[in-house]
Amino acid sequence: MKLLEYHAIYEFNTLRDKTFVPLNQFLDALRLVKPVVDSQQTKSPIEQMCAKLKRSQSGLISVILVAGIPGSGKGRFAASLARMLKQEKLHAEAFKMPTVSGSVRYSTNAFVDALIMAADEEQQTDVMVATIPAYHHLKKVIFELRKHELFVNKFEIKFVLTKVNANNFFCGTHRNIYQFLIENCMKGVSQAILVERGAADQNDFEFVMKHLHNASHEMSVLVQTARIDLDALAKILLKQSDKLNMFYTKHFYGFEKEGKCDYYQEKAVQGTYFGFKYPLKKKLVEKHFVTLIDRAIADGALL
């Protein structure tokens, strides 16, 4: 399997007249993502993760980005994660765009301005668990943030998480997967994928997990229950390899121009709120609305 992945990346770069690293160098980076038990390590995974998230001596605030399809529960997850980090003696705050209009479409400048304003309200903040509004190609969002002068002067992206809900994994009834969903879960883009089964039946859930395991390292996919397993999440995040992420994002996904190729400039998927003044027959809405708009929505959005 490792050899197949290596040859896939190697051939992809050959077609673009580019070189790739030797096999042994690729395997060395791949080994870094495997869990390693250090008998001399006295700190728990949670303690190690919190130490990494603690505000650095340079004064930069750590940021955990949480992405996901509208209705996947990413905002609820971000708030829960921030509360659990507070219990670990970290000054953590959850962040989401303060207005409805800001939540249904993404703008880097507006996102950074609102994040700075929220961080300035708490002078001792160590980490911001920030929910990315709407839904976009995640790697492009990360590149834009890392090139934004105001952002890099105040924040440092430590981890990127994608929240997936099996209930809205598909667009419509034909199992068409939501735009950008698989790309955002790929190796080198998201460090961890949090999956919530919800009311999905066993066959659909197994189909979802198969796609996510194919897109990312199997060990990076964590099935979420009612309470976040912080220890399991910490173990996933601590064994990430920046070098291996670079191999995938730069040499395999075509990001050597920092996301400027035409394919990744497609319009972003956005969430939408619909307001009605008159009563509606909910059963008819649930039966026909998703088919008409060809978008995945959560049942709660209809209430």
WOLINLIN-V993430 format. One record per backbone hydrogen bond with DSSP energy under -1.0 kcal/mol. NH is the residue of the N-H (numbers start at 1). CO is the residue of the C=O. E is the energy in kcal/mol with one decimal. If there is no record, write none. Layout:
# WOLINLIN-V993430
NH&CO&E ; NH&CO&E
This chain:
# WOLINLIN-V993430
5&1&-2.3 ; 6&2&-2.4 ; 7&3&-2.5 ; 8&4&-2.1 ; 9&5&-2.1 ; 10&6&-2.7 ; 11&7&-2.8 ; 12&8&-2.0 ; 13&9&-2.1 ; 14&10&-2.0 ; 15&11&-2.1 ; 17&14&-1.8 ; 18&13&-3.0 ; 26&22&-1.7 ; 27&23&-2.5 ; 28&24&-1.8 ; 29&25&-1.6 ; 30&26&-2.0 ; 31&27&-2.0 ; 33&30&-1.2 ; 34&31&-1.3 ; 41&38&-1.4 ; 48&44&-2.4 ; 49&45&-2.5 ; 50&46&-2.5 ; 51&47&-2.0 ; 52&48&-1.6 ; 53&49&-1.6 ; 54&50&-1.3 ; 56&60&-1.1 ; 59&56&-1.8 ; 61&154&-2.7 ; 62&126&-2.3 ; 63&156&-2.3 ; 64&128&-2.6 ; 65&159&-2.3 ; 66&130&-2.7 ; 67&161&-2.7 ; 72&69&-2.3 ; 77&73&-2.3 ; 78&74&-2.5 ; 79&75&-2.0 ; 80&76&-2.0 ; 81&77&-2.7 ; 82&78&-2.2 ; 83&79&-1.9 ; 84&80&-2.1 ; 85&81&-2.2 ; 86&82&-1.8 ; 87&83&-1.5 ; 89&86&-1.8 ; 90&85&-1.8 ; 92&90&-1.5 ; 93&127&-2.0 ; 95&129&-2.6 ; 104&100&-1.1 ; 111&107&-2.7 ; 112&108&-2.7 ; 113&109&-2.4 ; 114&110&-2.2 ; 115&111&-2.2 ; 116&112&-2.6 ; 117&113&-2.1 ; 118&114&-2.1 ; 119&115&-2.2 ; 120&116&-2.3 ; 125&122&-1.3 ; 126&91&-3.0 ; 127&91&-1.8 ; 128&62&-2.6 ; 129&93&-2.8 ; 130&64&-2.0 ; 131&95&-2.8 ; 132&66&-2.5 ; 134&103&-1.7 ; 135&269&-1.7 ; 141&137&-1.6 ; 142&138&-2.3 ; 143&139&-2.4 ; 144&140&-2.2 ; 145&141&-2.2 ; 146&142&-2.4 ; 148&145&-1.1 ; 152&148&-2.4 ; 153&149&-1.4 ; 154&151&-1.3 ; 155&151&-3.2 ; 156&61&-2.3 ; 158&63&-2.6 ; 159&63&-1.3 ; 161&65&-3.2 ; 162&192&-2.1 ; 163&67&-3.1 ; 164&194&-3.2 ; 166&196&-2.7 ; 168&165&-1.2 ; 171&176&-4.1 ; 178&169&-1.6 ; 181&178&-1.9 ; 184&180&-2.4 ; 186&183&-1.1 ; 187&215&-1.5 ; 189&186&-2.0 ; 190&186&-1.3 ; 191&160&-2.5 ; 192&160&-1.1 ; 193&220&-2.5 ; 194&162&-2.4 ; 195&222&-2.7 ; 196&164&-2.7 ; 200&197&-1.7 ; 205&201&-2.5 ; 206&202&-2.5 ; 207&203&-1.9 ; 208&204&-2.3 ; 209&205&-2.5 ; 210&206&-2.1 ; 211&207&-1.8 ; 212&208&-2.2 ; 213&209&-2.5 ; 214&210&-1.8 ; 215&211&-1.7 ; 216&212&-2.2 ; 220&217&-2.2 ; 221&218&-1.3 ; 222&193&-3.0 ; 224&195&-3.8 ; 230&228&-1.5 ; 233&229&-2.3 ; 234&230&-2.5 ; 235&231&-2.0 ; 236&232&-1.8 ; 237&233&-2.4 ; 238&234&-2.3 ; 240&237&-1.1 ; 245&241&-2.3 ; 246&242&-1.9 ; 247&243&-1.7 ; 248&244&-1.8 ; 249&245&-2.7 ; 250&246&-2.6 ; 251&247&-1.3 ; 252&248&-1.2 ; 253&248&-2.1 ; 255&249&-1.7 ; 258&255&-2.3 ; 265&262&-1.8 ; 282&280&-1.0 ; 285&281&-2.0 ; 286&282&-2.9 ; 287&283&-1.6 ; 288&284&-2.2 ; 289&285&-2.7 ; 292&288&-2.0 ; 293&289&-2.2 ; 294&290&-1.8 ; 301&298&-1.4 ; 302&299&-1.9 ; 303&300&-1.2
